[in-house]
Amino acid sequence: MTHVLTTADDLIELVRLYNPNSSAGLIRDAYAFGEKMHEGQFRHSGEPYFMHPVAVAMILAEQQMDDATIITALLHDTIEDTKANYAQVEERFGTVIADLVDGVTKLTNLQLSSTETKQAENFRKLFMATSRDLRVTLVKLADRLHNMRTIKSMRPEKQLQKARETMEIYAPLAGRMGMQWMREELEDLAFKVINPEARASIIRRFLTLQKETGDVIEKITSDIRLELDTAGIEAEVYGRAKKPYSIWRKMQEKDQGFSRLSDIYGFRIITRSEQDCYRVLGVIHQRWKLVPGRFKDYVSNPKSNGYRSLHTTVSGRDGKRVEMQIRTREMHEVAETGVAAHWSYRDGERVENRFAVDPVKWIASLTERFDEDHDHDEFLEAVKLEMYTDQVFVFSPKGDVIKLPRGATPIDFAYAIHTRIGHACVGAKVDGMRVPLWTRLKNGQSVEIITAEGQTPQSTWIDIAVTGRAKTAIRRSLREEDKERFVKLGRELARVAFENVGKKVTEKALTTAAKALAIDDAEDMLARIGSAELSARHAVRAIYPDLQPTRAATVDKARAVVGLNPDQAHVRAPCCQPVPGERIVGITYRGKGVAVHAIDCAALIDFEEQPGRWIDVHWQEGTHGAVNTVTLDLTITNDAGVLGRICTLIGEQKANISNLTFADRKPDFYRVLVDVELRDAEHMHRVMTALEAESDVASISRHRDPNRAAEAFRD
């Protein structure tokens, strides 16, 4: 097979198109150095390995990046995969490029999806380092994009691993950096590997729709241009169909079939000025009917990555919904390239786009909140939350806009205002109405925190809070308040865990375990074990990784829950179906004993004003029998033998199916509710992981229904 390698001259010519002052000699030197270092190396496809760094450099050149970034792309694998070292790169290309290449190497070696303490520590250090130069991240994203474009040459299991990592980490990271085009392409390439049948089905349906309706995009584009010409507004209009994964995600979110999904087309209108953006909006809303709740003004209220645009959805031809984005050319450059706009060129000159946000400031604002004394795990948790989730904007009573991750609660809002407000929180009002503290906040809501003197954070708040800032403050407060009690409890839990592997829990053993887990001292480690932040088994594994615990005694089903009176019977609440290993709470019912709920059960909202009925309970230590029914919600391919394979997979995990119900049937997919008998949370996780890895399983989740509690426990 003949492989054609893009030449150095081709790359230089592409860079010179936007940057005539580019250093052709330095790029040619980097090309030659990289080609020599990778000589004799080949990719899985059989092509010379150096084709990959060149392709990464071309991707970044298409984004009009500076020379240093292009050269880093050419050299990004030399330190890791060849005999070249940092000193050689520094001597030949300078400290800046050597640091960039070294940063990409570290980022490549880092397991971003891991929550192990060592990895969290590495992530923290690297994040601090890359905050000085985000070009490291841009090169890594381009590296991942080319790897996904050529993923077919990898082994199937490796393809699936890379695709999931891309979907969970790199695609959201690209979106967070404002590089929406890259996010969409990464998502679609990953979708093609994770669920090829669903993607192919959407493409087939889309082609059928085009045959039935003709070129809708051209028709609507012409309509928009006619309206703008009539109004005397100069603007460019572009239309496109949304990516298959974007359509699939909307189908899942709205629980609708393709035929009922309306907003599958998107249009962009690029204006000459900010004033024209609002004039265009007026023309659009006069001509077409606005869809309520779908208008967003990111021009006056831009996203934190600099994104500015007016978003609106209108009812277009034949009642079909059409999404429109209206922005200026400068706004469009930021929307297309995100942080890359910070290094952009125009007419051969490096220019400063007034809408481009310096990504360094964004990361610095995050890292400055964490000092050396904080836990690395807590830092990792906060970073991932802030990087990989969408956001909601809510208002304080004074009208200040508070930005929070999607899914945030009033507790997160309180701590975002001030730690003191968070600690003293006893309740909240949203839009003037009293709501539970676990309420999920939505865009545009007004939030008021009710405080009381003497109030302190509750341990259940850890499960309610979403932001790293709130969780960190709550944990610190709980530690300080209950440290002595937690240390005592942690010591007992550690004693049992060490005895389970035939070892004694000495002070030296505890100190060694704390050091191995990167915790300051043994007392701090014991406090975390006692507060359930750290498992005692982790402390044992830190110094005895190969020792297996002796088999724990089987727990009597009738005594599975600790914290009840001898005469109190318990039942698992059918609404949330808690299993051993999950945090639980008991609710008393007259004549019916105690219902055990998961701490995050939505049905608990009905008992907020009845604290006398709440009981503090937990699961008995030991091995529980596989008698705890959990309902799993699966969407599977409608194909011969699929359901049989699903049942076999569950059986292989030593779990029994007690019931199976078809919740929804579509031509290409089934939605099935499966009742599975499980031992504990770990057993449930193994079953769900095995099912999730099956290519014919499009989605899997636990099925929870708060109404089942009301039906089962009527006082």
Order of alpha helices (4+ residues) and beta strands (2+ residues): alpha-alpha-alpha-alpha-alpha-alpha-alpha-alpha-alpha-alpha-alpha-alpha-alpha-alpha-beta-alpha-beta-alpha-beta-beta-beta-beta-alpha-beta-beta-alpha-alpha-beta-beta-alpha-alpha-beta-beta-beta-alpha-alpha-alpha-alpha-alpha-beta-beta-beta-beta-beta-beta-beta-alpha-beta-beta-alpha-beta-alpha
